[in-house]
Amino acid sequence: MRLCGDLRISATRQQGKRFIAWPLRAHVLSAQGGKTQVMVWAPKSLHKHAVDRNRLRRLMREAYRLNCEPLKLLEEQGHPLHIAIYNMDKQIADYEQIERAMRKLISRIVNDELMD
């Protein structure tokens, strides 16, 4: 499910915990009820061409889709999250690098949520 709404997005980015797995960065905020919501973006300041931003977003969404099972288990246990993920690198990474970083991010998020 996509994270949308200016209030939710700004709260996630300002108040959420930050996790970095190069070249990805995630802001994570616990949600009150509902489902885990995720937003991915590639900043225009780093990637001037729309085709580059679209490709990065597509790669990040696919990596998340294939590796999101631990977050779904957290959601079933009553820990829904708001997650904002973005690419910090100026160069366009290949899929293997993004998937490796996404796995690392998800494991860090799950471990942090289980510790709380």
Helices and strands as residue ranges (DSSP letters): H 6-15, E 17-21, E 24-30, E 37-41, H 50-67, H 69-76, E 81-87, H 95-115
